[in-house]
Amino acid sequence: MKIGLIELSAHSEVLDSLIRQAIDVGASPTVYTNPFCAESSEAAAYAAVEWQVCPPGLPYAEFLENCKSSIGSQDHLFIITPVDSLCGSLSDASATSATWHCLVHNLNTFNSSDDNRPSAAIAKLVLDGATGVLLPDLRLRKSGDPLRTHAINIAYPQHPPTEFVRDEVRCCIPGRMYSGRDHAEVLSALEIAAPRLTKRLRVEFLGEHSTEETKAAVEAARKTVVPSVELRDHPGYVAQEEFDRTLAEADFLILPVSEYLTRNGIIETRGQTCVTGNINDMVRFGLPSLMPAFYPLSSHIEGMTARYDGIRSLADLIVTWVNSDEFTRRKRAAAPGLEAYRAECLSAMREQLARC
């Protein structure tokens, strides 16, 4: 089976996940993407993958036109990030025998009637039936809603959990520091937890600051949590190689996802109309995680997490996990759940590929 994966934005981590899933169901993927994703991809060396990379400066519409023959030869085509540059190809989709699938990351935004929303043109094409809507997590499916009929999991296991023997505990909060993550809650919890820790804790905010306020907040907290907690942050974009290396060396994660996101006046609800990519970070490296109680997860990976509801609750969990090595126990217990979750992912992918 031939599968084409089209990613013309910057979701290299989603592209990598779908490349690995395509290979694991026995397909031969061809990737149509930009230099950023090609250079960021861990899958770049996979012999089973054919890469079609848009030359710098070439408009995406021209790139897709140049790839028309290759695109037309695929059995299935997955649009990973719907961008308006794909409108031409999607309008001509009826001329090919391929089945098209469009991954929708923010359902309310995509379904909005606002013509000024991002990717409004391709959204109209998709909603008019040019291709099927595909959601990025099985938990988003709802019976009776035609837009929520089909989904796959973009989170996909890759690396087995790793245990470390060292003098400090390493915690990571992955992702850009912006309103979609409640970093203020984490900082407040760390200030409460710090005096009660019996081991040194290193906390890495693994993403760039979106505002000067977040940078100032980390700097202020840094002075209050020493010497038991070391806070690390990054002045700019974190390259994928460094991002992955830091995750691979972590003992556990804190995933302070905000329940609601508002963009252009449109509200998305995490775990209901959109998902957080941090679940992919957790699953990919088999990392135990502290996360808010509201977020729905597959029962297969629920055991990797402990849930908090507020600052005090998070502080107590940090103290328990650091002082007792609770994260190590959860890493040791994670393998069966991750294997079952992998099977769930591949079953959903096969179900999607069975569509015609």
Rosetta blueprint (number, residue, H / E / L):
1 M L
2 K E
3 I E
4 G E
5 L E
6 I E
7 E E
8 L L
9 S L
10 A L
11 H L
12 S H
13 E H
14 V H
15 L H
16 D H
17 S H
18 L H
19 I H
20 R H
21 Q H
22 A H
23 I H
24 D H
25 V L
26 G L
27 A L
28 S E
29 P E
30 T E
31 V E
32 Y E
33 T E
34 N L
35 P H
36 F H
37 C H
38 A H
39 E H
40 S H
41 S L
42 E H
43 A H
44 A H
45 A H
46 Y L
47 A L
48 A L
49 V L
50 E E
51 W E
52 Q E
53 V E
54 C L
55 P L
56 P L
57 G L
58 L L
59 P L
60 Y H
61 A H
62 E H
63 F H
64 L H
65 E H
66 N H
67 C L
68 K H
69 S H
70 S H
71 I H
72 G H
73 S L
74 Q L
75 D L
76 H E
77 L E
78 F E
79 I E
80 I L
81 T L
82 P L
83 V L
84 D H
85 S H
86 L H
87 C H
88 G H
89 S H
90 L H
91 S H
92 D L
93 A H
94 S H
95 A H
96 T L
97 S L
98 A L
99 T E
100 W E
101 H E
102 C E
103 L E
104 V L
105 H L
106 N E
107 L H
108 N H
109 T H
110 F H
111 N H
112 S L
113 S L
114 D L
115 D L
116 N L
117 R L
118 P L
119 S L
120 A H
121 A H
122 I H
123 A H
124 K H
125 L H
126 V H
127 L H
128 D L
129 G L
130 A L
131 T L
132 G E
133 V E
134 L E
135 L E
136 P L
137 D L
138 L H
139 R H
140 L H
141 R L
142 K L
143 S L
144 G L
145 D L
146 P H
147 L H
148 R H
149 T L
150 H L
151 A E
152 I L
153 N L
154 I L
155 A L
156 Y L
157 P L
158 Q L
159 H L
160 P L
161 P L
162 T L
163 E L
164 F L
165 V L
166 R L
167 D L
168 E E
169 V E
170 R E
171 C E
172 C E
173 I E
174 P E
175 G L
176 R L
177 M E
178 Y L
179 S L
180 G L
181 R E
182 D L
183 H H
184 A H
185 E H
186 V H
187 L H
188 S H
189 A H
190 L H
191 E H
192 I H
193 A H
194 A H
195 P H
196 R H
197 L L
198 T L
199 K L
200 R E
201 L E
202 R E
203 V E
204 E E
205 F E
206 L E
207 G E
208 E E
209 H E
210 S L
211 T L
212 E H
213 E H
214 T H
215 K H
216 A H
217 A H
218 V H
219 E H
220 A H
221 A H
222 R H
223 K H
224 T H
225 V H
226 V L
227 P L
228 S L
229 V E
230 E E
231 L E
232 R E
233 D E
234 H E
235 P L
236 G L
237 Y L
238 V L
239 A L
240 Q H
241 E H
242 E H
243 F H
244 D H
245 R H
246 T H
247 L H
248 A H
249 E L
250 A L
251 D L
252 F E
253 L E
254 I E
255 L L
256 P L
257 V E
258 S L
259 E L
260 Y E
261 L E
262 T E
263 R E
264 N L
265 G L
266 I E
267 I E
268 E E
269 T E
270 R E
271 G L
272 Q L
273 T L
274 C E
275 V L
276 T L
277 G L
278 N H
279 I H
280 N H
281 D H
282 M H
283 V H
284 R H
285 F H
286 G L
287 L L
288 P L
289 S E
290 L E
291 M E
292 P E
293 A L
294 F L
295 Y L
296 P L
297 L L
298 S L
299 S L
300 H L
301 I L
302 E H
303 G H
304 M H
305 T E
306 A E
307 R E
308 Y E
309 D L
310 G L
311 I H
312 R H
313 S H
314 L H
315 A H
316 D H
317 L H
318 I H
319 V H
320 T H
321 W H
322 V H
323 N H
324 S H
325 D L
326 E H
327 F H
328 T H
329 R H
330 R H
331 K H
332 R H
333 A H
334 A L
335 A H
336 P H
337 G H
338 L H
339 E H
340 A H
341 Y H
342 R H
343 A H
344 E H
345 C H
346 L H
347 S H
348 A H
349 M H
350 R H
351 E H
352 Q H
353 L H
354 A L
355 R L
356 C L
